[in-house]
Amino acid sequence: MLICMLSDSRPHIRELAIRRILNAKKRENSEIIRPFIIPRLNFEADDYTNLIDWQNNDITPPPLLQYFELDELRSIIKETPNKVIEITSYPCHTQAVERCVKLVTEASLSIVGFKKRDGFIKARLDSRKLMPQFESKKDFLQ
C-alpha cells in the first residue's frame, strides 16, 4: 500500500507515504524475524489510504525501497512535488514465477534446513534441464 501511496497523483498522499516509510525505517530492526500479520480492513473507508489502521499495525518499509537512503526518499518528494513517481513494474504472476512458488512450497514441505532445502531446489532445477523438452505434442510422439 505504501508503494501505491508513493506513486499517487496527490502530493499530500505521497508526502504521507514518505513520512510513514521514514518512521518505519527508523524503527526497523533487522535482527529479528517479524511474523506477518494480515491487518484488519476497514470496509467503510472512503479512500484506499484509510483501508488499514496505521496506528495499530506494525508498518515495515517496502522491500522495493530497501536500498534507498532516508535523504534520498525525502529528496524525491521535495524535488518533484507535482510529478507522479514512476516505480518499476515487476511481473509476479507469470507462469515461471508460479512454477517456482510451487517448487519452493514442495521443498519446504519435504526438507528441513536452509542448505538442504536449497540443495533440493537446485537438484530439481538441474534435473529439469536434463529432461527433454517437447514444444508440441508432435515432438512427444516421435
Secondary structure, 3 states (H helix, E strand, C coil): CHHHHHCCCCHHHHHHHHHHHHHHHHHCCCCCCCCCCCCCCCCCCCCHHHCCCCCCCCCCCCHHHCCCCHHHHHHHHHHCCCCCCCCCCCCCCCHHHHHHHHHHHHHHHHCCCHHHHHHHHHHHHHHHHHCCCCCCHHHHHC
